[in-house]
Amino acid sequence: MLANLPLYLTFLATTVGLLAVAMAAYVMITPYKEIALIRQGNSAAAYSLGGTSIGMAVVLFSTASGTFEVTELAVWGAIGLVGQLFMFGVVSVLLPGLRQGIENDKASYGITLGMLSIAMGILNAGALSS
């Protein structure tokens, strides 16, 4: 059983690292400062970023559970990030005032973006498992 510990630790470190990189890229690309807003108590930003992180984690989980290759995990993790950015673009079109909605702490904007980001993660995970 402990023979798999090195592989487990490698995959855990890789998925945590990929999640951190993906979230850093996401917050750099979005037009508002999620971390600063969250520190100020902005719930909409927290819902949005939380949903995106769950969506990314679902993609990374699906990939990690289906491969033994760290390179494959990294490639599909990057594709998962593209899916999250795509969903951000879709929601930005559907809700033209998204930036202002998040910055003004309109929870409905954050929840909508967060839930659709989770949905995108689930759809990506499903596509990866086929």
C-alpha positions in Angstrom: 0.0 0.0 0.0 2.8 2.5 0.9 4.5 1.7 -2.4 2.1 4.1 -4.1 2.9 6.9 -1.6 5.4 8.6 -3.9 2.9 8.7 -6.8 0.2 10.0 -4.5 2.5 12.8 -3.2 3.6 13.7 -6.8 0.0 13.9 -8.0 -1.2 15.8 -4.9 1.6 18.3 -5.2 1.0 18.6 -9.0 -2.7 19.2 -8.6 -2.3 21.7 -5.8 0.3 23.5 -7.8 -1.8 23.5 -11.0 -4.8 24.8 -9.0 -2.7 27.6 -7.6 -1.3 28.5 -11.0 -4.8 28.4 -12.6 -6.3 30.5 -9.9 -3.4 33.0 -10.2 -3.9 33.2 -14.0 -7.7 33.6 -13.5 -7.4 36.5 -11.1 -4.9 38.2 -13.3 -7.2 38.0 -16.3 -10.5 39.1 -14.7 -11.1 42.8 -14.7 -11.5 43.1 -11.0 -9.3 42.3 -8.0 -11.0 39.3 -6.4 -8.6 38.9 -3.5 -8.8 42.5 -2.5 -12.6 42.5 -2.8 -12.8 39.3 -0.7 -10.5 40.8 2.0 -13.0 43.7 2.1 -15.8 41.3 2.8 -17.2 41.2 -0.8 -19.4 38.0 -1.0 -19.9 38.2 -4.7 -16.2 38.0 -5.4 -15.9 35.1 -2.9 -18.7 33.2 -4.6 -17.2 33.8 -8.0 -13.7 32.8 -7.2 -14.8 29.9 -5.0 -16.9 28.5 -7.8 -14.1 28.8 -10.3 -11.7 27.0 -7.9 -14.2 24.2 -7.5 -14.6 24.0 -11.2 -10.9 23.7 -11.7 -10.6 21.2 -8.9 -13.2 19.0 -10.5 -11.2 19.0 -13.8 -8.0 18.2 -12.0 -9.6 15.4 -10.0 -11.0 13.8 -13.1 -7.7 14.0 -14.9 -5.7 12.7 -11.9 -8.1 9.8 -11.4 -7.7 8.7 -15.0 -3.9 8.9 -15.7 -0.6 8.0 -14.2 1.2 10.7 -16.3 2.0 14.1 -14.6 2.4 15.7 -18.1 -1.0 14.6 -19.1 -2.4 16.0 -15.9 -0.7 19.4 -16.6 -2.0 19.5 -20.2 -5.6 18.8 -19.2 -5.3 21.1 -16.3 -4.4 23.9 -18.7 -7.3 23.0 -20.9 -9.6 23.1 -17.8 -8.3 26.7 -17.2 -9.3 27.6 -20.8 -12.7 26.2 -20.1 -13.0 28.4 -17.0 -11.9 31.5 -18.9 -14.4 30.7 -21.6 -17.2 30.5 -19.0 -16.1 33.8 -17.6 -16.4 35.3 -21.1 -19.8 33.7 -21.6 -21.1 35.1 -18.3 -19.6 38.5 -19.1 -21.7 38.6 -22.3 -24.8 37.3 -20.5 -24.4 39.8 -17.7 -22.9 43.0 -19.3 -22.6 44.6 -15.8 -20.6 41.7 -14.4 -17.6 43.7 -13.3 -19.7 46.3 -11.6 -22.0 43.7 -10.1 -19.0 41.9 -8.5 -17.4 45.1 -7.4 -20.7 46.3 -5.9 -21.1 43.0 -4.0 -24.2 41.9 -5.8 -24.3 38.3 -4.7 -26.4 37.2 -7.6 -23.6 38.0 -10.0 -21.0 36.1 -8.0 -23.3 33.1 -7.5 -24.2 33.0 -11.2 -20.5 33.1 -12.3 -19.5 30.6 -9.5 -22.2 28.1 -10.3 -21.6 28.3 -14.1 -17.9 27.8 -13.4 -18.7 24.7 -11.4 -20.9 23.5 -14.2 -18.1 24.0 -16.7 -15.7 22.1 -14.5 -18.2 19.2 -14.3 -18.7 19.2 -18.1 -14.9 19.3 -18.7 -14.5 16.4 -16.2 -17.1 14.4 -18.0 -15.5 15.1 -21.4 -12.2 14.0 -20.0 -13.5 10.7 -18.7 -14.8 9.5 -22.1 
